[in-house]
Amino acid sequence: MILTVTFHPALDRILLVEELRSDTVNRARVMVEYGGGKGNNVARALHRLGVPVLAFGFQGSGPGLTARRAFKREGIPTHFVACRHPTRISTLLLEETSGRSYTLYEPGQTVTLREIQELKTQFLQVIGGFQIALFCGSAQTSALAHLLAELITEARQRGVVCVLDSSGQALREGIQARPFMVKINCAELEELVGEPLQTQERLTEAMLWVQRQGVEVMAVTQGEDGLVVTDGKSLWRGVLRMDKVIAVMGCGDALLAGMAYALLNGLRLPEIVRWGVACGAANTQVVGAGFINRTEVEQLLSRVQLSHRKL
């Protein structure tokens, strides 16, 4: 089984407008609303792949109640720790005439020290039943960044394979807890190392630097240029360019779900890359994060172009 951990959930709302105009009323219709936040999106994709998964983390008031009901309708098992402040709303606005999209993210809800302690207590109660734990998304305070690192350490000590997908302070502290795998995008890696990574050689050096901190597998997404992964011995790249892209919201989350699926099934590094890229590509064909179709993923697997070199 796989546990996903999300500190800052969201109610994702996708709106459709014919044409976005300034200084006037723009009337939009709601296409879909669903429970979001990185780890929750990963849980959705894993659920749709047929993987036993539990979405764990905070869930606030207000929009959080709508998110809870949405998860229940989808049949995604959840274990949320209630917090007083409302869950944020993340809005994707699609413009029909141009095909352009606009994404608006509110800041994550705040949590109290008491709520943080309650989440840690409940995490320790449930973590023993899982093989893999995915720690996804931001931790927008120092207290939450510390908590993320603590949870990784606790899970790892219990023999759970830990995977980190975060940024900023949470990423830095999470790496020090030595998760099995780190998956981030190129911009997040540049922020981590403090310099632009303008060549593949410099990107590889930065990835290996992270890997040497005690991380066994380091993965970096590069948008349409695919996924690069290293275990310190070899470097694998997977690319799949789609003829048509409907939306890109949540593609990184679906990609992580594919990698976690491969990990759970004991697949080797090239197949971890293949499943990740195929799931990320499948997400470009839908509106919404993690709403992938397993049949389509399986059809895309053979189209993933793999290359590798020894280090």
N, C-alpha and C positions, 0 to 999 in steps of 0.2 A: 504493500500500500504506500501511497505518497501523501504527504502533508504539505500544503502550501500555507505560508505565513505572510499576512498582509497587515501592516500597521495603519495604513491610510487608505481605507476603502473608498469607493465612490459609487454614486448612482450615475451610470453613463446614460446620457440622453442624446439621441441622434435626431436632428431636425432637418427637414427638407424645405428649401425656399426656392421659388422660381428664379429670382434675381435679387441679389443683395444690393440695396441702394442706401446711400447716406442721406441724413437729414429728412427721413420720411419713415412711415410705418412699414415694417417688413413683416408680413404674415407668413408664418411657417407652420408646418404640421409635424407632429412627433411620429417618426418612423418606428422607433423602438426605444424602450427603456430596459435596462438590465443592471444587475449588480456587477460593479467593476472594481478597479484596483488591480495592480499587476498580478499578484498571486491569485486573486479570484478569477482573473481572466485565464491564467494558466490552468487552474482547477477546471474551468469550463472546457478547455481544449482537451485536457486529459480525460474528463468524463465522456466527451464525445469520441475519444479513441477507445473507450471501453476499459479504462484503467480505474481501479478502486482508489478514490481520492477523497480527502477531507479538506475543505477550505477553512482555515483557522485564522483568527486575528481579531482586531477591534471591529465593532460596528456601532455607529452612533445613532442618534435619534433622528427624527424628521425623515429625510430621504432614505436613511438607513432602514426604516421599516418597509419602504417600498422595495429596497434592494433585497431584504430578507424574503419577501413574498416572491420576488422574481426567481431567486435561487430555488425556492421550494417548487415553483412551477416547472423549472428545468430538471428537477430531480437531483440536484447537486448537493451532496451532504455537506453540512456546515457546522462549525462550532465557533460561535462568535462571543466575544467578551463585550458586554454592553458598556458604552461610555456616554457621558452626559451630553457632550457637544454633538451637533448634527453631522452626519456624514456629508461630505462635499458632493457637488454635482459637477460632472465633467461633460461638456457639451461639444458635439461634433456637428457643425453646420455644413450641409451640402448644398451647393448652388446648381440648380438644374441646367441653366442655360450655358454655363461655362465649364461645368464639371469640377470647379475649384472646391476646396474644402477648407474650413476654418475650425481650429480646435481651441477650446477655452477650458483651462484647468483651474479650478479653485484650489486654495491651499488645503492641505489635509487637516482634519479635525484635531483639536488639542486634547490631550489626555492628562489626567491627574496622576500623581505618584501612587495613589491607592489603586487606580485602574491599571497602572503598569504592573504593580505587584500582583494583582489578581490575574492578569494575563500570564505572567510568569508561572504562577501557581498552577493554573489550568494547563499550561503547556507541559509542565513536568508530569502532570497526571496522564496526558494522552500520548506523549511522544514515543513511549516504549513500544507501541503497536505498529510502528511504521519503519519501512526500509529506507525511504528517502524523504528528506525534508528540503523544501525549496523556500528560501527566504527572499522575498521579492518586493521591490519598490523602495521608496524613500523612507527615511526616518528623520522627521523634520525638526527634531530637538536633540540635544546632546544626550538626554536621558534615554531616548528611544534608540539612539545609535549604540549606547552602552548595552542596552537590553538586547539588541540584535546580536551583538558579539557574545553576550552571555548565553543566549539560547543556542547559538551554533556550538559553543563549547559544551553545553549540557547534552545536546543531541549527539555530538561526535563521541563523547565519553560513553554513551550508551550504544555505540556501534551503528548509529544512523548515518547514512551517506548524506552530507550536507552540500547544498548548491546555493550560491549567492548571486543575486542579480539586483544590484543597488547602485548608489552613487554617493559622492561627497563623503562626509564624515562616516556615514554608515558603511560605505564601501571600504574605507580605510581601516576602520575598527573591525569590520567583518573579516577582512583578509587576515588580520592578526590572529583571529580565532581558528585559522587554518581549515576552511571548508575544503571538501574534496574538489569542487569545481567552482569557478567564477565565470559568469557570463555577463558581459556588458557590451555597450556599443563603443565605437571608436572615439566619440566625443567624451564619453565618460572615462575612457582610458587616458586620453590626452589631459583631462582635468586631474586625474590621479597622479600622473608622472610630471605634470607641470610644464608641458611643452607640446607643440604640434607634432604629429606623426605623419609627415608628408611623404615618406617613402615606405615601401614594404619592408625594407631592412630595419628601419627605425621602429616600425610597428612590431616586428618580430622581437627586437631587443626588449621593447617595453613589455610584451607578453611574457617573455622568458624571465624578466625581472619579477613580475608578479608570481609566476610559477615557482620561482626560487624562494618565495616567502613561506612555502609549505603547502601551496595549492597544487594538487596533482594534475588537474586539467584546466587550462585557461582558454576561454572562447571569446571572440570578438566579432560582433556583427557589423557589416559595412553596407547596409541597405541593399541596393540592387547588385552590389559587388559581392554579396554572399556572406558566408561565415568562414572564419579562420579559427582553427583549434590546434593547440599544441599540448603535448604531455611532457615536453622537455627533450624528447628524443626525436620526434618528427613533427612536421607541420602539415596539417590537412586543410584544404580549402574546398568548400562546396558552393556551387553557383547554379541557380536556375532562374533564367529570365523569362517572365511571363509575357505573352503577347498583349494581354489586356489586364490592367490593374483597376479594380473597382474602388478599393480603399486600402490604406496601409495601417490604419489604427489597430493596434494589438498584434501586429505581425511578429514583433519580438517576443511577445508572450506565448504565442502559438509555437514559435520556434523553440522556446525553452521547453514547452510541453513535449515536443517531439524528441528532444534530447533526453528528457527525463524518462520518456517511454522506452527509449533504447537502453538507457542505463538500467532501468528496472528489469529489462529482459536479458541483461548480460551481454549485450552486443558490443563489439569492438569499436574503437575510435572512428574509423571511416563510416560505419553504419550509424553511429551517434550523429555525425555530421550530416549524413544523408537524411535521416529522419527529421532532424532539426530544420534543414533547408526546405524539405517537402512540406512540412507543417506550416512554416512561415509563408511559403508560396501559396498554399491553400487558403490562408487567411486573407490574401490579397483579392480573392474572388468573392468575398462576402462583405456585407456592411455590419460592423460590430467586431468586438475583440473576442477571439477564441471560438467563434461559431464555425469551426471547421468540420468537414465531412470525412470520415475515415476512408470511405471508398475512393474519394478524390485524392486523398493523401497517398494511398497505395498506388494509384495511377501515376502520380508525380514522382515517385521514388526513383524509377528507372531513368527519369529525365535529368536528375541532379548530376551535374558534371563535377567529378571529384579529381583533385590533383594533390600530390604530396611531395615532400622532400625531407630527407633526413637532416638532422641538426648536429 
